[in-house]
């Protein structure tokens, strides 16, 4: 009986912890999405800066075209 009660309490505690995480995610969903958008924008800016550096094409003579 004691083991069964302990198992039930552990299952209930786990279910409550999962519910708390779900509630926290639901409550802060807008802020989480803003953070993800900011991170994605910064990564895209870093990639763009790395791919299109202004000095990369400085040695081409545009006037000859």
HELIX and SHEET records of a PDB file:
HELIX    1   1 UNK A    2  UNK A   27  1                                  26    
HELIX    2   2 UNK A   29  UNK A   51  1                                  23    
HELIX    3   3 UNK A   54  UNK A   57  5                                   4    
HELIX    4   4 UNK A   62  UNK A   64  5                                   3    
END                                                                             
